[in-house]
Amino acid sequence: MEHFIVSARKYRPQTFKDVVGQQAITNTLLNAIENNHLAQALLFTGPRGVGKTTCARILAKMINSDGSESESEDFAFNIFELDAASNNSVDDIRSLTDQVRIPPQVGKYKVYIIDEVHMLSQAAFNAFLKTLEEPPKHCIFILATTEKYKIIPTILSRCQIFDFKRITVKDAKDYLKYIAKEQSVQAEDDALHIIAQKADGAMRDALSIFDRVVSFSGKNLTRQAVTENLNVLDYETYFKSTDLILENNIPELLLQFNETLAKGFDGHHYIAGLASHFRDLLVSKTEETIPLLEVGEQTQLKYLEQSRKASQSFLLSAIDLANACDLKYKTSKNQRLLVELCLMQLASITFDGEKKNSKHYIIPASYFRKKGITPVSVTRPNTASPNQTDDTQVKNEAVNPEPKVLEKFQVKTPPKVILKKENKRTSGLSLSSIRTKKAHEIKQMDVVVDEEQLPKDPFTEKEFITVWNAYIDKLQNEGKHIIASILSIDTPKLKGSVAHLEFPTETNKVELERHQYELLGYIRKALNNFEISIDVTVNEIKQKQYAFTTIEKFEKLKEKNPTIDLLRKTFDLDV
């Protein structure tokens, strides 16, 4: 079985031309070598996997090469690599400085590559300062780090700094396409694009992901295989979600979100991706901004197609809602509900609801004739100006042919309602204030109407009491037992159209006044007489006539029937 070499090692660049995405730095180093303008201390800084150590090795090889050696010559005797993560003590640096004094056996320079230099201790940095500032002519130091801010300023001031940038998605995808061709792998453009995005600017990570996916799917690398293996949300998920949002299909949208969660994806990842999808749709609406889409050609066409369905105002509102949900996600106690609520709001942006048609329609005269209303002919006044000639009027009528005779309908005018306002103010913290407030509401509801238009059918006291009791039964059925019991305290006594009641406490009277307009509305409608009114008086002496405790109830019964006390004593009953 042949030994497998990972792509990150197998395809490591051997020259500056092979380095991906760092043209500015490689050109600077090439010019420095050609012009003999290379500094003796260099600092390569940048994210992981962007080519810092690779460029250091290529530089070390180039400055020792004179063109006579073979391509396989790596100048191993001239290049020393030190991992500062494990060799970070003062003794390791002193050992290095002792070796610096010895000139190279082959080539011109001894190159010391110190990787992860930020891991050196404070004492090691201090021990390294003098050697780094004034190294021998045959020595060059190349320091590499991912965290430049951890290096002390005195070291930084002695180095020529090169900042390596993240590799763009396009550069990473193009290099992966070259690797796939070298390995005879049929890879879809979108599949390579997803790998490049997942690598997040690191070429080494992109190559590692490529090896993993090829092991999963074989020589045919598809977008579906990549998304399944990397457990990333496919573009199709967001395209389908957007279609459901534009269709206002909330049930299907929630079901799709549930399926996404069932696959193991995080709701935060989903809503953040949806916000980015809306941003890409907005970018797709203008031809000049289409290059900002970091997607494959086939996916780019899908974005263009869907962007035509969504308006710019919708996309701006959708981005705002999705971004707000993204910001609130970590602090939310019910994160799933937060995302579902956001999805429902997104699906409601373009939903008009059951709005009434705002168009004005002309009601035909036949409608009023069926209702028994007779139309009356009315002549429209002449709106022409005094100076306007007859010819001008004729022309206007030809342009706007409108009938001069309209039909006007005589409708009986309802009685005018005059509201009476009360300016007196009282406090709301006392019983009298409640009564005053109720009186204020009563006065506001008083209306002045034509008395001849109100019905005044005669009725008897017996009919009044029957309606009174029916209203009490209605209150009992509705569960309003308190007001029902208050109305049962006294039987109304009629004097003309006024019903007189006598209550034992002021509280009973206030409660009745609060409810009297519903009561009067019921009685007036039932008896068809709108002159009926209620007069309540308070008689505190009458309070004693009503029993509340068990003893008082027994005494009340004993007054009506004295033999009940004999019954109690005979059977030795307790009250």
N, C-alpha and C positions, 0 to 999 in steps of 0.2 A: 504493500500500500504506500503510495507516494505521500510524502509529508506535505501537509497543507500549510501554505503561508498566507496570512491574512493580507487583504488588499492594501491596507494602510502601510505595511512593510514592503510588499511586493512592488507596489507602484509609487514608492517614495521618490520624489524628484531628485535627479542626479545633477541637474544644472539649474541655473536661475530661470531659464526659459520654461522649464517644466513646472515651476512654482505657480500655483493657481491664485489669482486675485490679489497679488501683492506687487503689481508692476512698478509702482512708484518706488518702493524700497529696493527691489532687485535692480532697477535701472540706476539708482543712486549708488549702490554698492559696486556695480560693474564700472561705472564712471570713476569711482574712487580708486579702484584697483588699476584701471588703465592709466590714470593720471598720477598714480603714486601719492594719493591724497587720503589714505586710510588712517583713521585714528587708531591708537593702541588700546583703547578701552571702549567697547561698544555695549549698549544695553538694548536688548530686544524685548519689547513688552507688548502684550496684547492677550486676547482670549485664548482658550485652549484650542489645540488642533488647527491653528491657522498657518503653521510653518515656521515657527521661531527657531526650534532646534534644527530643522532641516536646512534653513538658510545659513545657520551658524556652521554646519558641517560642510555645506557647499562652499562657503566663503573660506573656511580653513583649508579646503582642498585646492581652491583656485589660487590662493596666494602662495602656495608651495609648488604649484605646477609651473614647469618651464616649457612644456610641449613635447619633451622627449620621452616621458614616461608613458606606460600603457594606461588604457582606460580603467582597468581594474585596480590601479594603484590608489589606495585610500590614505596613505601617509599616516599609518597607525602610530608610528613612533613620534610623530610631530603633534598629534591631536590628543589632548587629555580632557576627558569629560568628568566632571565632578557633580554629584547629586547633592545639593546643599540641604535637601530634606533629611538626609541621614548623616551627612558629614558637615555638621554645622558648628562644631566646637572650635576653640582657639587652636588646639593642637593640629586639627586638620588644615587650617589656614597656614599655620607655621610650616607644616610639611610641604605645602604647595609653594610657599615663598622660597623655601630652600631649593626646590627643584627648578625654580625660575632662573637661577643663576647659571645653570648648565646650558650651553648652547645646543641647538639641534644637530643630530647626527646626519640627517638627510633633509634637504630642502633649506629654505631660508628662515622660516618662522616656526616657533613653538606656539600653538594656539591652545588656550585654556578655556573650555566651555563650561561655565558654571550654571547648571540648570536649577530652577526654583531658588534663585539667589535670595529672595525675600525671607527664606527660612533660616538664614544665618543669625546667630545670636548677636547681641549688641557688642560683646567683647570680640567676637570673630570679625565683625565689620571694622571695628577699631584697629584690629591687628592687620587688616587687609588694606587700610587706607594708604599707607606710605608706598607699598608695592604697586598699588593701582595708579597712584599719581605719577610715579617715576619708574616705570618698568624698564627692563633691559631692551635694547633695540630689536632683539630677536624674538620678543614676546608680544603676543596680542591676547587680550582678555575679551571674551564675549560672554556677557551675562544675560540670562533669559529669565523672565518672570511673568506671571499672570497678575500680580498685585504690586504695581509700581509704588503705590502710596505707602507700602510697608518698608520701603528702602529709605535709609536715612539720607537727608539732603547732601551730606558731605560725599556720599558715594555717587549720587546723581550728578553732582557738579563736576565730577571727574570723568564722566562717560558721555559718549555721543549717543543720543537716544533715538531709537527707531520704533515708532508706534505701528504695530501690525493691526489691520482692521479685520472685521468679520468678513468672511467670504460671502458674496451675494448669492442669492438663490439661483440666479441665471448661470453664474460661473460654476457653482457646484453641480448644477444639472448637466451643463456641457461636459464637465470632466467625468461625471458618472456615465454619460452616454459613450464617452471614449473608452472607459473601463469595460462597459457592457459589450462593446464591439470587440475589444481585445479578448474577452472571455466567451464570445459567441453566444451572448444572452440576448434574446428578443425582449426588449423592454419598451413598454408604452411611455410616451412622453409625460403623461400625467402621473404615472407611477414614479418616475425619476424625480418629478417635481415635488411630490409629497415627501420623498426621502430627503431631498435638499432642504425643504422647509423644516422637517423634523430635526435635522442636524443643527439648526439654529446658528449657522455661520461657521461651523467647525468642519473642515474637510475630513479630518480623521474620524469624526463621528459619522459623517455621511458614508464613508467607506465601510465602517463597521456595520451600519444598518444595511447597506447594500449586500454585504456578505450574509447577513442573517436572513434577509428576505429571499435571496437566491437559494439558500439552503432549504427554505420553506416551500418555494414554488417551482424550483428547478430552472430550466433554461427559458421559460416563458414568464416574464415578469409583468403582471397586470396590475391595474389600479386597485381592483377589488382585493387581490392577494396582499398588496401592500397595506391597505387600510385594515384588513382583517388581522394581519400579523403584528402591525404596530399599534393596534387598538386605538386608532384615531377616527374621528368623525369624518365621514366622507362628504365631499361637496354635495352629493345627491341628497343627503339628509337636509341640508339647509335650503336647497332648491325646492324640495318637497314642502318644507315648513313654510317657505315664503309663498308658494302657490296656495296652500291652505289658508294662510293669513289674508291673501288678496281675495280669496273666495269667501271670507268670513265664516269658515267652517271650523268653529271652535271645538266641537266634539272630536273630530278626526285629528285636530292639532294636539289636543290633550292626550289622545291615545298614542300618537306618534312620540310625544315627549315621554310617555310611560315606557314605550318600547326602547327608547334611547337609554333611559335609566336602567331598564332590565338587562341591557347589554353590558352594564358596568361603568357607564360614563357618568361623569360628575355633572350636576346641573349647572354649576358655575362655568365649566368648560363649554357646555352647550350654549348658554346665553351669551357668553363672550364671543363665541364663534359666530352666533347669529348676528350680533352687532357688527362684526367684521364683514359678514356677508352683505349686510345692508350698505356698508361703506363701499364695498366693491361694486355693488349695483349702482350706487350713486356715481362712482368713478366711471362706470361704463356708459353713462348717459351722454358723455362728451367725448368726441373722437380724440381730442388733444390729450386727455388724461387716461386713455386706455393703456398706455405703457406702464402706468402705475400698478396694474394688475399683475401680481406675481403668480400667475397660473399658466397652465399649458394652453396650447392653441385651441384644442377641442373645448376645454372648460371656458375659455375666453368667449367662444361663440355662444355658449349657454348663458353666460352673464349678459351678453348683448341682447339675446332674445328675451330674457326675463326682465331686463331693465326697461324694455318698451312697455311692459304691462304695468309697471309701478310709476307713479308720478313722483316728481321731485319733492313735493310737500309731504307725501306719504313717507318717503325714505328718510327725510329729515326728522319727522316725528317718530318714526320707528327706531332710528339710531338713538334719539334722546331717551326713549322708554327703555330700550335694551341696555344702554349705558348706565341709566339710573338703577336698574335691577342689578347690574354687575357690581356697582359700588355698594349697594345695600346687602349683597348676598352674605358676606362673612359675618355681619352683625345681626342677621335675621335669625330668629328662633325657629321659624318654620320655613326653611329654605325652599322646599318643594312648592309650597303654597305661593311663595313670592314669585317663583318663575312661572307657575301656572297663571297667576294673576296678570303678570306681564304679558304672557301669550294672549290672554283674553283681551287685554287692552289693545295689543297690536292688531288682533283680528277685528277690533271694533273701530279702528281709525277710519276705514272707508265704508262703514255701515251706517246708512242713513236712518234706519229704524222705520217705524210706521208713522212717518210724517204725513201730515195732511197736505193735500194739494193746495198751493197758495194761489192758484188761478181764480179769477173772479168770473162767476157765471151770471148771465142775465136770466132771471126767472121769467118764463113766458107768461103772457096774459091768461092763457088757458088754465094755468094752475090756480089763479085767483078766482076765475069764474067757477071752477069746480068747488071752491070753498064758499061760494055764495057771495063773493065780493064783486061789486059792479065797478068796472073801470070807468074813469072819467077822462075825456080828452083834454089835453093841456097843450097850448101853443107855446113853442119854444121861443124865447125872446131873440130878436135879431141882434147878433153880436158884432155886426159889421160897424166899422167906425163911421162917423157922420160924413167924412170926406170920401168914403169909398164909393166908387161908381157901381151902377147896376151890373155893368159888364164884369167887373172884378168879382162881384158876388156870385155871378153865374159861373165864373171859372172856378172859384173856391168850391162851389157846390158840385161841380163836375169832378173835381179831384177828391173831395170828401163827401160822397153822397150819403147824407144822413137825413132821416125823416124829420120834418119840422113838428110833427104831432106825436107826442108821447102819451102813454097811458098812465094815468095816476090813479091810485087806489085809495079809497076812503077806509081807513082803519080806525076803529074806536080807540081814542087815546086813553091809556090807563091813568088812574088818579095820581096826581103828583105826590111825591113823598118828600117831606121836609124833615130833615134830621135836626133834632135839638141837641145842642152841645152843652156840656156842664163844665165850667171853669174851676169849680171849687176843688181844692186838693186836700187830701187827708192822709194820715199815716196808715200803713198796711199792717200794723202790729197790734191792733185791738179789735174787739168784737164789733164796736161801733164803726170801725173803718170798713169791716166786711160788709156791714149793712149799707154804709154810704157808697161803697164801691158798687154794690148790687143796684142801689137806687140810681147811681150814675149810668150803669148799663141800661137800666130800664128807661131812663130819660132819653138816652141816645137812640133807643129802639122805638120811642114814641113816634107815631106817624100822624100826620094830619090828612085825612081823606074825606071825601064826600060821603057824609053819613047816609045819603039816600041810596048809595051803591052797595052798602053792607046789608046782608040779610038779618032780619030780626024776627024769626019765627017764634011764635008763643010756645011755651012749655010749662009743665007742671013740676011741682017740687018732687013728686015721686019719680018722674022721668030724670030729673037732675041727679037724684040720689042713685038711681040705677046706673047712670053714666059714671058717676063718682066711684061707685064700687067696682065697676068694670075697669076703670083706670087703675085702681089699687091692685086688682088681680093681674093686670098687665105688668105692673111693676114687680110683683112677686115672681111672675114667670121669667122676667128678665134678670132676677137676682138682686134687685134694688130694694132690699128688705127694710133699710133704715127709713127711707122716705115713705115707703108703704105703711110702716107702722105709725109714722107721724100723722099721715092722712087719716089713719083709723082712730086717732085719739078722740075726735069729736065728729058728730054728724052735722053736715052743713044745714043752716037755717036760712031759707030764702026770704028776702024782702025785695020784691020786684025782680030785678036781674042781678042783685048783689047777694053773694053767698057769704054768710057770716060764720066765722069759726072762732072758738075760744080754746087757747092752748095754755098749759100750766107754766111753761117757761119761755124765756126770750129766745133760747136756742132753737126750740121747735119752730118759732115764727121765722127766724133767719133761714133755716133750712127750707121751709116752704117758699119763702120769697126767692130763694135761689132756683127753685124748681117751678115757679108758678107759671112761666110762659109756656113750658111744655104742657103743663096741666091745663091751662086755659085754652091753648091751641087744640087740645084733644076734645075738651068739653064743648067749645064753641063750634067745632066742626061737626061733632056728633049731634048737637041740638040745633045747628044751623042758626045760631044767634050770636052775634059778635058784640052784644052789649053786656054779656056776662062778665062779672068781675068778682074778686074775692077780697073780703075784709077780715083781717085777723086781729084779735085782741088777746092780751096776756092776762090771765087771772091766776095769781100765785096761790090763792086759797084753794083753787081747784086741784092743785098739785097733790094735796093730801087725799083726794078722792081716788088716786091711782096707786096701786100697790106695786112695790118693787121687790122686797124681800119675801121669803117664804112665810114668815110670821105675819107680815102685813097682809099677804094674800089670804092667809087663814082667818085673820080678824075680819077681813072684808067679807069672806064667805059666812062667817059666824053672824055678822050683822044682818045678812039677808036671810039666813036660816039657822036659828040658835040650836036646833037639834043636832047640828053637825058636831058640836062640842061634846054632846052626850055620846055620839058614835065614837069619837076619839077616846073618851074615858072608858067606854065599855070594852073596847078591844085593845086598850093600852097602846095607842098609836103614837108615834113621834111625828112632830111637824117638821 
